[in-house]
Amino acid sequence: MISKNRLTSSLLKSETKSLVRFLTLYILLSSVVIVLLSIFYYESQNRLVLAQQRTLLSTYAHEMIRKLKRTHHFFEESPLYPRDSRFQSAIYDREYHKIFSLLEVTKVSFNEEIYRTQGKLHYVTVLDSYYLGAKYLVIEIEDDHQWIKATLQDIVVFGLVALIVLALFGLYLSRLFLTPMRNSILLLDRFIKDTTHELNTPLSAILANIELMDTSVMVEKNKKKLHRINIAAKTVSAIYKDLTYLTLEKDRMTNEDIDIDVGRLINDRVEYFDILAQSKNITFELQLTPTHFRMDKKKATRVVDNLLSNAIKYNRRNGTITIMLQPNRLEIIDSGIGIEESKIPYIFDRYLRFNQSEGGFGIGLSIVKTILDEYRIAIEVHSKLDWGTQVILTW
Amino acid sequence: MKSLYQRHYCSIKVWIKILFVVMLWLSSAKAHDAFEKHCVACHAKLPASLERIFFNYLLVYSSQKDTKEAIIYYLKSPDKDISLMSDLFLDTFGVKKATKLDDKTLKKAIDIYWEKYNVMDKIR
């Protein structure tokens, strides 16, 4: 059974990226289809209107031919070109030479029967008998633009509705496609949650017993072994705390904010991690200006622990960790392996680990970012391969 | 001061021009004569006027080029089958004889015929 919590119900970065990419492509293709359909609709409306006008213009042409016939036969008595108030007309001979024209738009396309030109509608008809030598009769009327307005309005309204419907459908589809990915993450979360519960009791027992052990009576060989057990237990403890925070504490709605002496907190945590640092012969350089900040102590501890843990984990042997605390600013600089610049934007993604040689679940920095965002603390990461990493928090 | 040669040269040019105009006028007059003598004179005796025949050609051939070519062809090779006149007319007056006019004169006469009756300049 997969249950959702506040953390997992929100989209992951990679999930959002896939969703955005899919939706962009989908909407783009949908838009192309809609545009093509709009063009097709516009053309069909255009043809429909022209077909309606063709009937009227054909009637005008027949009337005109009849009048031309009369003029042809009585040209000597009355050489007057027939006129009509409803339309303008022109006649052209077999070689397209103008015989007479009343057209307002004189440019005529003889290849088309009916067409629009400069706000006019032209209808070209071929005469069977060339009255007055005319083979082509052109009828011209005003083009009615009302249909264009109505058609464009239809295209905009229906196009937008179609786009919205398609976008919603696309969103539904994309969520459907992303469900397997989401389920995998939920399964992983569920697994971590269950594991965390099982870790609590044995880990507490190990740590308590290490503290209770009397090292003064131990031989040097056993002391070293106990020391190693202590380091391992603290490492597991740090992971355990992260997992606890992620699975249990994160869902806690209220914070217990208190005034924290940041310098003191850092000192405590450095002391806690000192045994880990010693194992790699790492030295701490602390420059701590007394600073206070109002925050939930557990969350502040998680932030400092994760940053220190990373600085130790990814540091080289005999390296240094410099911690500089100023009012409104905390810098943690390690002399470690560094991170590729291209990967820096992704370091806060959950389950993302750039160095597989070190242990962990890839959740530490994700937790740090979530907590810092909650308290509006900005984080900057500067890193260079084989030089180290500088983490700057400002508030 | 113009030299003697230059003065002679100018007067020759003037004479050539005059000669050219005279020849042109003579040629035109000849063509006009041909139209009047060989076309108008005969058709005056017929009931079908030259204008009506012109409109018959226009009705079939439409353009200036085709009309002129059709008239010239008929005048050179008259045939009942290609005549545009009615059967009654042809039965009564028969088919005309082939023209004996040279091509140049015939062409000019037909140009005059076209100019005299063409619709483009007269319709209003």
Interface residues (C-beta under 8 A of the other chain):
Chain A: T71 H72 H73 F75 E76 P79 L80 Y81 D93 R94 E95 H97 K98 I99 F100 S129 Y130 Y131 L132 G133 A134 K135
Chain B: E51 F55 L58 L59 V60 Y61 S62 S63 Q64 K65 D66 T67 V119 M120 K122 I123 R124
